[in-house]
């Protein structure tokens, strides 16, 4: 049995099919999960549906699903977990290969001309992300290290000026974006309606871990009304100094609705 002595600390490790989460940041979904998470330092989580697959305990790996060995991408995830136990100083995250993306787009009815029509580029997922914050809903906010540090500095600077900034959403996997489309289809929305608000899977800036949605206390999340807040006025004046720009202004060439809450770290 493999053993995994080192904790993951506040990093999310990423493979095409499976994420490796610090166990302390996950909520138990039953008694068995609670017992496993209480002793684990990491949990393997299926990206497609969020299912917990296995827990890394001090004495070895505890499967949380039947036939763990048959899970897609399990060997890659275990290799990554084992390598992380031996890791030295962290280097900047590399990007993952684009995984089954074309067939996913075709399944949604998105043709090859989408990139040309929108001017959006494919965005690969990073191989690891840093815990930057906890968002409005107390969920971990994952960002690339340079974006995480800049977000933390920007939030502190805003607080010094009496402005409250809070994160709404950060990194999203291709699988997560696909789930957004599937849920909206189930509610009866058309593909055109969804694409006016959400970039196609593989094309969202959120995939790269350098973009986040920003809100302010007392205001609804991801609403155009954010532009009338002191928080938006502060961002308009100061975000660039911290490396952030608003991605989707009015009449942007990508066909995405105006999003005053969506900011991306450009450095």
C-alpha positions as CSV (number, residue, x, y, z in Angstrom):
1,X,0.0,0.0,0.0
2,X,1.3,3.5,-0.9
3,X,1.7,6.0,1.9
4,X,1.4,9.7,1.7
5,X,3.2,11.4,4.6
6,X,3.1,15.0,3.7
7,X,0.0,17.2,4.0
8,X,-1.2,19.2,1.0
9,X,-1.5,22.4,3.0
10,X,-3.6,25.0,1.2
11,X,-3.1,23.7,-2.4
12,X,-5.6,22.2,-4.8
13,X,-3.8,19.6,-7.0
14,X,-5.3,19.0,-10.4
15,X,-5.5,16.3,-13.0
16,X,-7.8,15.9,-16.0
17,X,-10.4,13.8,-14.1
18,X,-9.6,14.2,-10.4
19,X,-8.9,17.0,-8.0
20,X,-6.8,16.4,-4.8
21,X,-8.2,18.5,-2.0
22,X,-6.9,19.2,1.5
23,X,-9.3,17.2,3.6
24,X,-9.8,20.0,6.2
25,X,-11.5,22.1,3.5
26,X,-14.2,19.5,2.6
27,X,-17.5,18.9,4.3
28,X,-18.5,15.3,5.2
29,X,-21.5,14.0,3.4
30,X,-22.2,11.1,5.7
31,X,-20.8,9.3,8.7
32,X,-18.3,7.3,6.7
33,X,-17.0,10.5,5.0
34,X,-16.8,12.2,8.4
35,X,-14.7,9.4,9.9
36,X,-12.4,9.4,6.8
37,X,-12.0,13.2,6.6
38,X,-11.2,13.5,10.3
39,X,-8.0,11.5,9.8
40,X,-7.1,12.3,6.2
41,X,-4.8,15.0,4.9
42,X,-6.1,14.8,1.4
43,X,-9.1,13.6,-0.5
44,X,-9.4,12.6,-4.2
45,X,-12.5,14.2,-5.6
46,X,-14.0,13.3,-9.0
47,X,-14.3,16.5,-11.0
48,X,-17.3,15.5,-13.0
49,X,-19.7,15.3,-10.1
50,X,-17.7,16.1,-6.9
51,X,-17.8,12.6,-5.6
52,X,-15.2,11.7,-3.0
53,X,-13.2,8.8,-4.3
54,X,-10.5,8.1,-1.7
55,X,-9.0,9.6,1.4
56,X,-5.2,9.7,2.0
57,X,-4.7,8.6,5.7
58,X,-1.4,8.4,7.6
59,X,-1.3,4.6,7.0
60,X,-2.3,4.7,3.4
61,X,-5.2,5.2,0.9
62,X,-8.8,4.5,2.0
63,X,-11.2,4.0,-1.0
64,X,-14.6,5.7,-0.6
65,X,-16.2,4.2,-3.7
66,X,-16.4,0.6,-5.0
67,X,-13.9,-0.4,-7.7
68,X,-11.6,2.6,-7.1
69,X,-9.1,1.1,-9.5
70,X,-11.6,1.5,-12.4
71,X,-12.0,5.3,-11.9
72,X,-10.9,7.3,-14.9
73,X,-7.6,9.0,-14.2
74,X,-7.0,7.3,-10.9
75,X,-3.4,6.3,-11.6
76,X,-2.5,9.8,-12.6
77,X,-4.1,11.2,-9.5
78,X,-2.3,8.7,-7.2
79,X,1.1,9.4,-8.9
80,X,0.5,13.1,-8.3
81,X,-0.4,12.5,-4.6
82,X,2.7,10.4,-4.1
83,X,4.9,13.0,-5.8
84,X,3.4,15.8,-3.6
85,X,4.5,13.8,-0.5
86,X,8.1,14.2,-1.7
87,X,7.8,17.7,-3.0
88,X,10.4,20.4,-2.7
89,X,9.9,24.1,-3.1
90,X,6.7,24.8,-5.2
91,X,7.3,26.0,-8.7
92,X,4.8,28.0,-10.8
93,X,2.0,25.7,-12.0
94,X,2.1,24.3,-15.5
95,X,-1.1,23.8,-17.5
96,X,-2.9,20.6,-18.1
97,X,-3.6,19.2,-21.6
98,X,-7.0,20.0,-22.9
99,X,-8.9,16.9,-22.1
100,X,-11.8,15.6,-24.2
101,X,-12.8,19.2,-24.8
102,X,-13.8,18.9,-28.5
103,X,-16.2,16.1,-27.9
104,X,-17.8,18.0,-24.9
105,X,-18.3,21.0,-27.1
106,X,-19.9,19.0,-29.8
107,X,-22.2,17.3,-27.3
108,X,-23.4,20.8,-26.3
109,X,-24.0,21.8,-29.9
110,X,-21.1,24.3,-30.1
111,X,-19.4,24.2,-33.4
112,X,-15.8,24.8,-34.5
113,X,-16.5,28.5,-35.4
114,X,-17.2,29.5,-31.8
115,X,-13.7,30.8,-31.1
116,X,-13.6,32.8,-34.3
117,X,-17.0,34.3,-33.7
118,X,-16.4,35.3,-30.1
119,X,-12.7,36.0,-30.1
120,X,-12.3,33.9,-27.0
121,X,-9.3,31.7,-26.5
122,X,-9.0,28.3,-25.1
123,X,-8.0,28.3,-21.4
124,X,-6.2,25.3,-20.0
125,X,-6.5,24.4,-16.3
126,X,-3.4,24.8,-14.1
127,X,-1.9,21.7,-12.4
128,X,-2.2,23.3,-9.0
129,X,-3.8,26.3,-7.3
130,X,-3.4,28.2,-4.1
131,X,-6.1,28.9,-1.4
132,X,-6.5,32.6,-1.8
133,X,-9.5,33.3,0.4
134,X,-13.0,32.0,1.3
135,X,-15.7,33.4,-0.8
136,X,-19.1,34.9,0.3
137,X,-20.5,31.4,0.7
138,X,-17.5,30.2,2.7
139,X,-16.2,28.1,-0.1
140,X,-12.5,27.9,-0.8
141,X,-11.3,30.4,-3.4
142,X,-8.7,28.8,-5.6
143,X,-6.4,30.9,-7.7
144,X,-3.0,30.7,-9.3
145,X,-0.3,31.8,-6.8
146,X,0.4,35.2,-8.4
147,X,-3.3,36.0,-8.7
148,X,-4.0,34.8,-5.2
149,X,-1.3,37.1,-3.6
150,X,-2.5,40.1,-5.7
151,X,-6.1,39.5,-4.7
152,X,-5.2,39.4,-1.0
153,X,-3.1,42.6,-1.4
154,X,-5.9,44.4,-3.3
155,X,-8.5,43.4,-0.7
156,X,-6.3,44.7,2.1
157,X,-5.8,48.0,0.2
158,X,-9.5,48.4,-0.3
159,X,-10.2,47.7,3.4
160,X,-7.7,50.4,4.3
161,X,-9.9,52.8,2.2
162,X,-13.1,51.6,3.9
163,X,-14.2,49.4,1.0
164,X,-15.3,45.8,1.5
165,X,-14.4,43.5,-1.3
166,X,-15.5,39.8,-1.3
167,X,-14.9,37.0,-3.7
168,X,-17.9,35.3,-5.3
169,X,-16.2,32.7,-7.5
170,X,-12.7,31.9,-8.7
171,X,-11.3,28.8,-10.4
172,X,-13.7,26.6,-12.2
173,X,-12.8,23.4,-14.0
174,X,-14.0,22.5,-17.5
175,X,-16.2,19.9,-15.9
176,X,-17.8,22.5,-13.6
177,X,-18.5,24.8,-16.6
178,X,-20.1,21.9,-18.5
179,X,-22.3,21.3,-15.4
180,X,-23.5,24.9,-15.6
181,X,-24.6,24.3,-19.2
182,X,-26.3,21.1,-18.4
183,X,-28.3,22.6,-15.5
184,X,-29.4,25.5,-17.6
185,X,-30.5,23.2,-20.4
186,X,-32.5,21.3,-17.8
187,X,-34.3,24.6,-16.9
188,X,-35.3,25.1,-20.5
189,X,-32.7,27.7,-21.5
190,X,-31.5,27.7,-25.1
191,X,-27.8,27.4,-26.1
192,X,-27.9,31.0,-27.3
193,X,-29.3,32.2,-24.0
194,X,-26.6,30.4,-22.0
195,X,-23.7,31.6,-24.2
196,X,-24.7,35.2,-23.7
197,X,-23.9,34.8,-20.0
198,X,-21.5,31.9,-19.8
199,X,-18.4,31.2,-22.0
200,X,-18.3,27.7,-23.5
201,X,-16.5,25.0,-21.5
202,X,-12.8,25.5,-22.2
203,X,-13.2,29.2,-23.0
204,X,-13.9,30.7,-19.5
205,X,-11.3,32.8,-17.9
206,X,-12.2,31.1,-14.6
207,X,-10.5,27.9,-15.9
208,X,-7.0,29.4,-15.7
209,X,-7.2,30.4,-12.1
210,X,-6.5,34.0,-12.8
211,X,-10.0,35.4,-12.8
212,X,-12.6,36.0,-10.1
213,X,-16.0,37.4,-9.6
214,X,-16.0,40.2,-7.0
215,X,-18.8,41.5,-4.8
216,X,-19.3,43.7,-1.8
217,X,-21.3,43.1,1.4
218,X,-25.0,43.9,1.1
219,X,-25.1,43.7,-2.7
220,X,-26.4,40.8,-4.7
221,X,-23.8,38.7,-6.4
222,X,-23.1,38.9,-10.2
223,X,-25.6,41.7,-10.9
224,X,-25.1,44.8,-13.1
225,X,-26.1,46.9,-10.0
226,X,-22.6,46.3,-8.7
227,X,-21.4,49.1,-11.0
228,X,-23.2,51.6,-8.7
229,X,-21.4,50.6,-5.6
230,X,-18.4,52.3,-3.9
231,X,-16.6,49.0,-4.4
232,X,-16.9,49.1,-8.1
233,X,-15.7,52.8,-8.1
234,X,-12.7,51.8,-6.1
235,X,-11.9,48.9,-8.4
236,X,-12.2,51.2,-11.4
237,X,-9.5,53.5,-9.9
238,X,-7.2,51.0,-8.2
239,X,-7.5,47.5,-9.6
240,X,-5.0,48.1,-12.4
241,X,-2.4,48.9,-9.9
242,X,-2.8,45.4,-8.5
243,X,-2.8,43.8,-11.9
244,X,-6.5,43.3,-12.4
245,X,-8.7,44.4,-15.3
246,X,-12.4,44.1,-16.0
247,X,-12.8,41.4,-18.7
248,X,-16.3,42.1,-20.1
249,X,-17.1,45.8,-20.3
250,X,-20.2,47.1,-22.1
251,X,-20.3,46.2,-25.8
252,X,-17.3,43.9,-25.5
253,X,-16.4,42.0,-28.7
254,X,-16.9,38.5,-27.2
255,X,-20.7,38.7,-27.1
256,X,-20.7,38.3,-23.3
257,X,-23.1,40.4,-21.3
258,X,-21.7,43.4,-19.3
259,X,-20.0,41.9,-16.2
260,X,-18.8,44.7,-13.9
261,X,-18.1,42.0,-11.3
262,X,-15.7,39.9,-13.3
263,X,-12.0,40.8,-13.1
264,X,-8.9,39.0,-14.3
265,X,-5.3,39.2,-13.2
266,X,-3.1,40.2,-16.1
267,X,0.0,41.1,-14.1
